[in-house]
């Protein structure tokens, strides 16, 4: 019986000591917080001056320039002009409309390449007095096709920025045809000597 009582008293003493340690830690924490609070109180109060907005500072004087409020930068790549209060501003072109135009122009150029490219290369060889292997025609054709989407996009954007919503596929087709003609001449004239055929007499 005495042994059980001793064990109980030892456990009780250990519990009381643990509680005393915990109380001391909490008291130290409270003291530290009080000190920090006193430091904050001793600091001078933060003063915020009155802020006044003058609306003439926020006024947009003109729609000219590159003021693009509310437009995502990626949307600026596909835009066309329309008029409001006699000022030209930009409006997004729907992807469907742009895709349709691109396909129509591509189709016209593909037909042009099939019909006219052999004659263009033959004319270039004759005028430059250079013989080129027929395999170059296929190479030139494929290279032009790879570059077509970028060239069409360039001209549609240029057309949109210069006009008020007018779309003229024929104009773009003619510009690309001219590029093809000039490109073929430049390509053949700049071929290295070891890749040319025998010069015509």
Secondary structure, 3 states (H helix, E strand, C coil): CHHHHHHHHHHHHHHHHHHHHHHHHHHHHHHHHHHHHHHHHHCCCCCCCCCCCCHHHHCCCCCCCCCCCCCCHHHHHCEEEEEECCEEEEEECCHHHHHHHHHHHHHHHHHHHHHHHHHHHHHHHHHHCCCCCCHHHHHHHHHHHHHHHHHHHHHHHHHHHHCCCCCCHHHHHHHHHHHHHHHHHHHHHCCCHHHCCCCCC
